[in-house]
Amino acid sequence: MSLFLTEWQGAKSFTTFAENIGLSTEDKEMLLSLGSFTLDLEARVGAEVGVELQAIRDCRIRPELAAYLGVKPFEQALERDVWLVSGGVRLIYARSVIPHSCTDKDLLTLLSGGDRPIGRILGDEGIDFSKDSMEFAIIDGQGQTLEFGLEPTERYIARRYRLFKRSSEGWVINASVTEVFTPSLISATPKARESR
């Protein structure tokens, strides 16, 4: 499992983060979305959003991500890398890490298919979910992006969150989702410092 080499900033730092990179109100609302992001994205682009599968594989969860998810290090997980696309245009690179130990087995089978966005799968199955532990980062667009199939650019905006649902019988899903936004969707343009 390749790592995104970046420093994540918590949601408490989001206002400063957003101001420093000059995000529009619309961009801020999209990044802070707590509902079905697939539906939000479809509303923004005015068309259906699908997936372009990059890879689906089993992996072991590295310690930092295990702590983030509240699971044991090196547990078995499903790692799912997709592009969210609309009209043949790549919009968001999404990586989901889904521990086997806290995901319903039938749902894990559906997620292994890679033919639909996770939000659509959960919606189609009638599974309401929550998001928390939201973090944001700027990824160097020249350094590590080729490894992930991203086009070289100056920088990308990324967010990470925990997507989860727990019922009285136990976990339905508990996953880490990392999304890297293409400049055509959200552009990271740091504000120039005012001259003094």
N, C-alpha and C positions, 0 to 999 in steps of 0.2 A: 504494500500500500504506500504510494508516494504521498508525501506531506506537502501541504501548502505552507511555505515558509513565510510566516507573517506573525505579527503581534496583534492579537485580538483586543479590542476595546469594548468594555461593557456598555450596556444601554445607558447608564448614568452619564457617560461621556458623549452620548450621541449628539446633543445640541452643539457642542464645540466641534466634534468631528464633522457634522453637516455644514457648519459655518465655514470651517477651514477649507473645505473642498467645494464650496459654492453650490450646494444642492438646492434644487427648486423645491417648492412646497409639494408638488406632485411626486418628485423623487423621494422626499422624506416620508410621505404617506405610504409609498410602495415599500420602502425598506422596513417600515415599522408595522407592516401588515401582520395581523395575528390570525386572520381567517384563512380561507382557502386561497392560497396564492395563485393557483391556476386560474381561478375565476377573476381575481384582480388583474392578472396579466392579460387575460382575454379581453377584459373591459378596456384596458389601456391600449392594446394593439388593434382592437376592433375585429378580431378573428380568432378562430379556434387555435389552441396551443397543443402541440403534440410533442413526442419525444424522438430523439435520434440517439439510439443506444450506442454508448462507447464501450462499456464493459460491465459485466456482472460477475462477481467472484466471491468466494468465501475468503475471509481474512481473520487475523487475530487483532483484537483491539489494543492499540498502544496505550501505555499508562495514562498519558495526559487526556486522551479522549475517554478512557474508561472512567476517570475521575469526573469529567464533565457530564457523563451519562449516569454516574452512580452505579457502575457495574465493576466487576473484577477485571483487572488487567489481563490481557491476552485471551479473553473469552472469544469464542467463535462468533463471527458476525457475517452478515451479507453486506457487501459493499457494492453500491450501484452508482455508476457514472453515466449521466445522460446530458444531452443538450435539450433544453426546452426550445422548441422551434415554432415558427408560424410563417406560413407561406414560403417555406424553404429558407427562411432567415433564422440564423442562430441568435438567440436572445440571452439565455442564461445557461452557464455550465453548472450542473448540480451534482453533488456527491452526497449520497446518503450512506450512513453506516448504521446497520440495523442488527443489534445483538439477537442471537437466536433465543437466549434465555428469557427475554422479556418481549417476545413477539408471538402472537397467535400463529400456530403452525399453518393453518389454511391461508391466513393473510400473508405469511412469509412466502408461500407458494405463488400467490398472485404477484407479489412484489418482485419475485425472481423472473417474471416474464419480461419486464422491461418494455412493454408496449404502450404504457400510459403513464402520465405523471402521477406521482404518489398521491397528490391531493385529489385527483380524479378517481383513483382506485379507492381511496378511503370514502369519498363521497358516494361512489357507486355502491359501496358495501354498507352505506348508512352509518359510518363510523365518524362520530363527532370527535374532534381532537383538539388539543391545546398546544400552544407554543410557549416556551419560556427560555431563560438563559440566553437571550439574544445578544450577540456580539457583532462588531463591525470591524472592517480592516480595509486598508489599501494594499493591493498586491502589486509588486513591481512587474510591469508589463513587458519588460525586456529580458528579465532574468529567467524565471521558471515557467513561463506560460507555454512554451512549446511542448514541454513534457505533458501538459494537460490538454493539448489540442487547441489552445487559445491562440488567436492571432497576436503577433507582437504589437504592442501599443505602449504608450508611456506608463499607464497604470490602469488597474481595474478596481472597482469597488466590490467588496464581498461582505456577506453576512453569514452568520452561523447561528443555529438555534436548535433546541431540543423539541422534537415533535413527539407528543405522547398521548396515550389514552389508557386509563386503568379502570377496570370494572370491579365489581364485588368479587369476581372470581380470580382476579389478578390482571397482569399486564395484557393489553391488546397490542400495543406498540410502544416502543421507547427507542427513538432514533435520533442521531445527529444528522442535521442537514446543513451542508455548506453550499452557498449559491454565489457564483461569480457573475456579475452583470457586465454584458458587453457595452462598449461606449455608445452603441446605437440606442441602447435603452437608458443607461445612466452614465453620464460622463463625469469623471473625477478631474476637476479643474481647480487646483488650489488657488485661493485668492492671493493676489499680489499684496505684499506688505505695503502699507502706506508709507510714503517717504516723509521723513521728519525734517 
